[in-house]
Amino acid sequence: MFPEPAHPGLSELFADYTSDEIDVLSDWFTRVTVAMRTSLEEIQAGNVFLMFPATRSRFDAGRGP
């Protein structure tokens, strides 16, 4: 079986899932984590064109360009 999760509530949450379903969830979160880290690195490196560039908020009014 699986090791006891660090957070007690997770045992209850995963009790409704089969081993195969937990494997699929684990695989999905692993893949998404890799994809998001890659995207974040690309954004931080300036290699991504942002469709919605950051804009000034109402809190920035009067602070110059």
FIKOLZA-1660 file (N, C-alpha, C; in steps of 0.1 Angstrom, whole numbers, plus 5000, padded with zeros to 4 digits):
% residues 65
   i   px   py   pz ch aa at
   1 5008 4988 5000  A  M  N
   1 5000 5000 5000  A  M CA
   1 5009 5012 5000  A  M  C
   2 5003 5024 5001  A  F  N
   2 5010 5037 5000  A  F CA
   2 5014 5041 5014  A  F  C
   3 5025 5049 5015  A  P  N
   3 5029 5054 5028  A  P CA
   3 5019 5064 5033  A  P  C
   4 5019 5066 5046  A  E  N
   4 5010 5075 5052  A  E CA
   4 5013 5089 5048  A  E  C
   5 5003 5097 5043  A  P  N
   5 5006 5111 5039  A  P CA
   5 5010 5119 5051  A  P  C
   6 5017 5130 5048  A  A  N
   6 5022 5139 5059  A  A CA
   6 5010 5146 5065  A  A  C
   7 5000 5149 5058  A  H  N
   7 4988 5156 5063  A  H CA
   7 4977 5146 5065  A  H  C
   8 4972 5144 5078  A  P  N
   8 4962 5134 5081  A  P CA
   8 4949 5135 5072  A  P  C
   9 4945 5146 5068  A  G  N
   9 4933 5147 5059  A  G CA
   9 4935 5141 5046  A  G  C
  10 4947 5140 5041  A  L  N
  10 4950 5134 5028  A  L CA
  10 4946 5119 5028  A  L  C
  11 4948 5112 5039  A  S  N
  11 4944 5098 5039  A  S CA
  11 4929 5096 5037  A  S  C
  12 4921 5105 5043  A  E  N
  12 4906 5105 5040  A  E CA
  12 4903 5108 5026  A  E  C
  13 4910 5118 5021  A  L  N
  13 4907 5122 5007  A  L CA
  13 4910 5111 4997  A  L  C
  14 4922 5104 4999  A  F  N
  14 4926 5094 4989  A  F CA
  14 4919 5080 4992  A  F  C
  15 4912 5079 5003  A  A  N
  15 4905 5066 5006  A  A CA
  15 4895 5063 4995  A  A  C
  16 4889 5073 4988  A  D  N
  16 4879 5070 4978  A  D CA
  16 4885 5066 4965  A  D  C
  17 4898 5067 4963  A  Y  N
  17 4904 5064 4950  A  Y CA
  17 4911 5050 4950  A  Y  C
  18 4911 5043 4939  A  T  N
  18 4918 5031 4937  A  T CA
  18 4933 5034 4935  A  T  C
  19 4941 5024 4936  A  S  N
  19 4956 5026 4934  A  S CA
  19 4958 5031 4920  A  S  C
  20 4951 5026 4910  A  D  N
  20 4953 5030 4897  A  D CA
  20 4949 5045 4895  A  D  C
  21 4939 5049 4902  A  E  N
  21 4935 5063 4901  A  E CA
  21 4945 5072 4907  A  E  C
  22 4950 5068 4919  A  I  N
  22 4961 5076 4925  A  I CA
  22 4973 5077 4917  A  I  C
  23 4976 5066 4910  A  D  N
  23 4988 5066 4901  A  D CA
  23 4986 5076 4889  A  D  C
  24 4974 5077 4884  A  V  N
  24 4971 5086 4873  A  V CA
  24 4972 5101 4879  A  V  C
  25 4966 5103 4890  A  L  N
  25 4967 5117 4896  A  L CA
  25 4982 5120 4899  A  L  C
  26 4989 5111 4904  A  S  N
  26 5004 5114 4907  A  S CA
  26 5011 5117 4894  A  S  C
  27 5009 5109 4884  A  D  N
  27 5015 5111 4871  A  D CA
  27 5011 5125 4865  A  D  C
  28 4999 5128 4866  A  W  N
  28 4994 5141 4861  A  W CA
  28 5001 5153 4868  A  W  C
  29 5001 5153 4881  A  F  N
  29 5007 5163 4889  A  F CA
  29 5022 5164 4886  A  F  C
  30 5029 5153 4884  A  T  N
  30 5043 5153 4881  A  T CA
  30 5045 5160 4868  A  T  C
  31 5037 5156 4858  A  R  N
  31 5039 5162 4844  A  R CA
  31 5036 5177 4845  A  R  C
  32 5025 5181 4852  A  V  N
  32 5022 5195 4852  A  V CA
  32 5033 5203 4860  A  V  C
  33 5038 5197 4870  A  T  N
  33 5049 5204 4877  A  T CA
  33 5061 5207 4868  A  T  C
  34 5065 5197 4860  A  V  N
  34 5076 5199 4851  A  V CA
  34 5072 5210 4841  A  V  C
  35 5060 5209 4835  A  A  N
  35 5056 5219 4825  A  A CA
  35 5056 5233 4831  A  A  C
  36 5051 5235 4843  A  M  N
  36 5050 5248 4849  A  M CA
  36 5063 5253 4852  A  M  C
  37 5072 5245 4857  A  R  N
  37 5086 5250 4860  A  R CA
  37 5093 5254 4847  A  R  C
  38 5091 5247 4837  A  T  N
  38 5097 5251 4824  A  T CA
  38 5091 5264 4819  A  T  C
  39 5078 5266 4820  A  S  N
  39 5072 5278 4816  A  S CA
  39 5077 5290 4824  A  S  C
  40 5078 5288 4837  A  L  N
  40 5082 5298 4846  A  L CA
  40 5097 5302 4843  A  L  C
  41 5105 5293 4840  A  E  N
  41 5119 5296 4836  A  E CA
  41 5120 5304 4823  A  E  C
  42 5111 5300 4814  A  E  N
  42 5111 5308 4801  A  E CA
  42 5106 5322 4803  A  E  C
  43 5096 5324 4812  A  I  N
  43 5091 5337 4814  A  I CA
  43 5102 5345 4822  A  I  C
  44 5108 5339 4832  A  Q  N
  44 5118 5347 4839  A  Q CA
  44 5130 5350 4830  A  Q  C
  45 5133 5342 4820  A  A  N
  45 5144 5345 4811  A  A CA
  45 5140 5355 4800  A  A  C
  46 5127 5358 4800  A  G  N
  46 5123 5368 4790  A  G CA
  46 5121 5362 4776  A  G  C
  47 5120 5349 4775  A  N  N
  47 5118 5342 4762  A  N CA
  47 5104 5339 4758  A  N  C
  48 5095 5345 4765  A  V  N
  48 5081 5343 4762  A  V CA
  48 5074 5356 4760  A  V  C
  49 5066 5357 4749  A  F  N
  49 5058 5369 4746  A  F CA
  49 5045 5367 4754  A  F  C
  50 5043 5377 4763  A  L  N
  50 5031 5376 4771  A  L CA
  50 5019 5383 4763  A  L  C
  51 5009 5375 4762  A  M  N
  51 4997 5381 4755  A  M CA
  51 4991 5392 4762  A  M  C
  52 4991 5392 4775  A  F  N
  52 4986 5402 4784  A  F CA
  52 4997 5408 4792  A  F  C
  53 5005 5418 4787  A  P  N
  53 5016 5423 4795  A  P CA
  53 5011 5430 4807  A  P  C
  54 5020 5430 4817  A  A  N
  54 5016 5437 4830  A  A CA
  54 5013 5451 4827  A  A  C
  55 5003 5456 4834  A  T  N
  55 4999 5470 4833  A  T CA
  55 4999 5476 4846  A  T  C
  56 4999 5489 4846  A  R  N
  56 5000 5496 4859  A  R CA
  56 4986 5495 4866  A  R  C
  57 4986 5494 4879  A  S  N
  57 4974 5493 4886  A  S CA
  57 4970 5507 4890  A  S  C
  58 4958 5508 4896  A  R  N
  58 4953 5521 4901  A  R CA
  58 4962 5526 4913  A  R  C
  59 4969 5516 4919  A  F  N
  59 4978 5520 4930  A  F CA
  59 4991 5527 4925  A  F  C
  60 4994 5525 4912  A  D  N
  60 5006 5531 4907  A  D CA
  60 5004 5545 4901  A  D  C
  61 4991 5550 4902  A  A  N
  61 4988 5563 4896  A  A CA
  61 4997 5574 4902  A  A  C
  62 5002 5582 4894  A  G  N
  62 5010 5593 4898  A  G CA
  62 5024 5590 4902  A  G  C
  63 5029 5578 4899  A  R  N
  63 5042 5574 4903  A  R CA
  63 5052 5575 4891  A  R  C
  64 5048 5581 4881  A  G  N
  64 5057 5582 4869  A  G CA
  64 5055 5571 4859  A  G  C
  65 5063 5571 4848  A  P  N
  65 5060 5562 4837  A  P CA
  65 5063 5547 4841  A  P  C
% end
